[in-house]
Amino acid sequence: SDELTQPPSVSVYPGQTASITCSGDKLGNKYACWYHQKPGQSPVLVIYQDGKRPSGIPERFSGSYSGNTATLTISGTQAMDEADYYCQAWDSSTAVFGGGTKLTVL
Amino acid sequence: QVQLQESGPGLVTSSETLSLTCTVSGYFITSGYYWGWIRQPPGKGLEWIGSIYHTASTYYNPSLKSRVTISVDTSKNQFSLKLIYVTAADTAVYYCARVPFGRGQHWFDPWGQGTLVTVSS
C-alpha cells in the first residue's frame, strides 16, 4: 500500500510537546516531509528530507524516523501552532499525502 | 522571493474541462525545480495531481492520469493544468507549488494561495 496514515487529531497543552505520526509501508526507506495549514490558508512546509527545516520555521519543529513511521515533534507548543498537519512522501514517481492531523492547543 | 498565483474559471460545468494556469514570479521556471498541482476538496485533505519540469517531463497521480494534462510555457513563466470530464468530485481548491527535489524526495514549497473550482451540473 502507498497510503500514509496519520491520527485524525492530537491535543496538547501550551508549552508541552506534541507528536504527530505518519505511518506507511513504503516509508521505511523514504523521507517524509511535513506541512501545516491554518484555516483559510495554503499549506506551509515545515520539515523536509531528513528533518531539515526551511528558512523561517522555528527550531521547535523537528522530524524523526523509526521503521515505517515518521514523526513530527513540536517542542514547547504554542497557540499559533494550532493547525492541520500533513505528511507527504515521494515513492515510485508519485507524491502521496497523509490524511491530515488536526492539532488542538488546549 | 518566488511567488505563485493560480488563475482560471471558478465554475466549470460537469463533463467539461477544467483549465487553470499558475504564473510564477520572482524565479525563472527554467532555472530548475519541478512545478506541481495539488488539490483539496472542501473540508478534506490534500491530493497531488501532478508535476512538470521545464523540459516538459511530467509525473501524474495514477488515479487522475487518464484525465490530466500539465504543460509549461517558459516564455510566459507559467505552467497549466487541464482536467477533462470533470464531475462534482473534482470540486476543490486547486494549488500550484514549486517542487524542490533531492535524495529521492520531492516536496512542495512554496504554494500559491489556491483557487476554488466548483463543478456544477
Interface residues (C-beta under 8 A of the other chain):
Chain A: K30 Y31 C33 Y35 S42 P43 V44 L45 Y48 Q49 D50 P54 Y86 Q88 A89 W90 S93 T94 A95 V96 F97 G98 G99 G100
Chain B: G36 I38 G45 L46 E47 W48 S51 Y59 N61 P62 Y95 P100 F101 G102 R103 G104 Q105 H106 W107 F108 D109 P110 W111 G112 Q113 G114
